[in-house]
């Protein structure tokens, strides 16, 4: 069996091997970068869409709260009006009752 001989000569085959190695590693790095960049871009777009949906949801909730406040005010006003009418009715009923009893 022969032992390998190490020499200080750089031949064309060595340069080709080094070039192919550099191109392979560079291609792998570039391919990985492009793949990750695409995924990051897609994620960024989906985050923007989610943020817009969240803003719409917040606006919708604020609108519902405003409607609830308006309804609460209207209900309180209507109940106050009914209460006033009941008081007037009691006064009339008391006057009529007192008038009937005295006669």
Residue, then its C-alpha position, 0 to 999 in steps of 0.5 A: x500500500x502506498x502512502x499519500x505524498x503531500x506537496x506544496x503545489x496548488x494545481x487547477x483541480x484544487x482551485x476548482x474544488x475550492x471554487x465549487x465549495x465556495x459557490x456551494x456554501x454561498x448558494x446555501x447561505x443565499x437560499x436560506x436568506x431568501x427563504x427566511x426573508x419570504x417567510x418574514x415578509x408574509x408574517x409581517x403582512x399577516x401582522x398588519x392585517x391582524x392589527x387592522x382587524x384589532x383596530x376595527x374590533x376596538x372601534x366596534x366595541x367603542x360604538x357598542x359602548x356609545x350605543x349602550x350609554x345612549x340607551x341607558x340615558x334614554x331608558x333613565x329619561x323614560x323611567x323618570x317621565x313614567x315616575x313623574x306621570x305616576x306621581x301626577x296620577x297619585x295626586x289626582x287619585x288622592x284629590x278625587x278620593x278626598x273629594x268623594x269622601x267629603x261629599 
